[in-house]
Amino acid sequence: SVHTRDQVELPPPAIDNRLTVHSLWQEIDRISTEQIQAAFEGVGGEIGWQLFAEEGDMRMYRREMEVDGMVTDPLKAMHKVRGVSAREMCHYFFNPRYRYEWETTLETMTIVEEISSDAMVFHQTFKRIWPASQRDALFWSHVRAADGHTYAVTNHSTVNSDYPANTGACIRLFVTVCLACRSEYPRGQTPSRDNVTTSIAYCSTVNPGGWAPAGVLRAVYKREYPKFLKRFTGYVQEQCRGKPLAM
Ligand code: 6CM
């Protein structure tokens, strides 16, 4: 049944063996571990993080940063979502089948390699932002369970000779993204759609890879990141409605 198929494709509770023998494994493991750890570290006391968007339980912070004159502002967002689990959140973020349904900056997505049930390599092109050139990205994506009802997806740029950078119309950008989610429900109760809450920490650092006007880029981020997080979390709630909770 459809139900069984969905359950099977949820992120596995343990690392897939096919991933641990892949040439990217060491890097994927190291960066994922670092990113997940950093994602749950607070921003409150840290110097330099500025709140730039706030709506309901969602808060978005950025740190202004430039590398060789290019805006590389690290972004960190926190959110709380009711009625869906961390595992479900990460399933919809990782699985390419759903990506066009929530990802609004996307123009094309190609699966470059299916490493395992929990790791893939993607090539994506993004919508062009005037007056800059169009951007593309090539990145691995890995979903994993961490401790105590915690799941996370980490995306990080990589290289592949079949997808060389800066040869066509696109400038290659570099990205490190982590969506880390932790579910909670009242002590002594059985988790259900009615009592589960998932805390989300989303971190993103994008290097545009070539010239892009700083003001335009910052304005785009300010508009697009809140739009993405609201749309994505709403999408997952909608998809999960009426389905059994998968913890
Ligand atoms: O994390 C997000 N999406 C993931 C799946 O697509 C993945 C994407 C990473 C790429 C993020 C690139 C953002 C830049 C998009 C704007 C176009 C760049 C043009 C620059 C030149 C002026 O991790 C959600 C990403 C939400 C982004 C707002």
Boltz pocket constraint, residues with backbone or C-beta under 6 A from the ligand:
constraints:
  - pocket:
      binder: B
      contacts: [[A, 93], [A, 103], [A, 105], [A, 106], [A, 124], [A, 126], [A, 127], [A, 129], [A, 132], [A, 133], [A, 134], [A, 135], [A, 137], [A, 155], [A, 175], [A, 177], [A, 204], [A, 206], [A, 208], [A, 212], [A, 213], [A, 217], [A, 220], [A, 221], [A, 224], [A, 225], [A, 228]]
      max_distance: 6.0
